[in-house]
Amino acid sequence: MKPGDMIRYRDRKETDPHPSDVGEMGRWGTTGIIVRLLDARYVPEGKVLPSIEYIDDVGDWVVCKQSDVEVISSTDYISMNRSS
C-alpha cells in the first residue's frame, strides 16, 4: 500500500453507525487514490493505527484505517503498463 494506489473502502458492517446518523460521511464501498500513509488515533479506545489519507471518487479527502481498505490497482502495475 503506497501513495498513488487505487483503493476500495470496505462495505458497511452491522456495527457501523447507521447511514442516516452520519450523513455524507457514511459512504462505504467507495473507491479512491491514496495520498499518504500515516498513523491516526481512533476513539473511543484511543489506539494509534496504521492509516491512509485518500481522495475518494467525489473528491473528498478521507482518513481511515489501512485495514478498512483493499488495494484494487497498484501504481507498480500502472507504471509497468505505461512503459510497454
Backbone hydrogen bonds, N-H to C=O, Kabsch-Sander energy under -0.5 kcal/mol:
donor,donor_aa,acceptor,acceptor_aa,energy
4,G,34,I,-2.6
5,D,2,K,-2.2
6,M,73,S,-2.9
7,I,32,G,-2.9
8,R,70,E,-2.1
9,Y,30,T,-3.0
10,R,68,D,-2.6
16,D,13,K,-1.6
21,D,18,H,-2.1
22,V,18,H,-1.0
23,G,19,P,-1.5
25,M,22,V,-1.7
26,G,23,G,-1.6
27,R,25,M,-1.6
29,G,10,R,-1.9
30,T,27,R,-0.8
32,G,7,I,-2.0
33,I,55,I,-2.0
34,I,5,D,-2.6
35,V,53,E,-3.4
36,R,53,E,-1.6
38,L,51,S,-2.2
40,A,49,L,-2.2
42,Y,47,K,-2.6
46,G,42,Y,-2.1
47,K,42,Y,-0.8
49,L,40,A,-2.7
49,L,47,K,-0.6
51,S,38,L,-3.6
52,I,64,C,-2.6
53,E,36,R,-2.6
54,Y,62,V,-2.9
55,I,33,I,-2.2
56,D,54,Y,-0.6
56,D,60,D,-2.8
57,D,31,T,-1.3
59,G,56,D,-1.9
62,V,54,Y,-3.1
64,C,52,I,-2.1
66,Q,50,P,-2.4
68,D,65,K,-1.6
69,V,66,Q,-1.6
70,E,8,R,-1.8
72,I,6,M,-2.7
72,I,70,E,-0.5
73,S,6,M,-1.5
78,I,74,S,-1.9
79,S,75,T,-2.8
80,M,76,D,-2.1
81,N,77,Y,-2.0
82,R,78,I,-1.9
83,S,79,S,-1.5
84,S,80,M,-0.5
84,S,81,N,-0.8
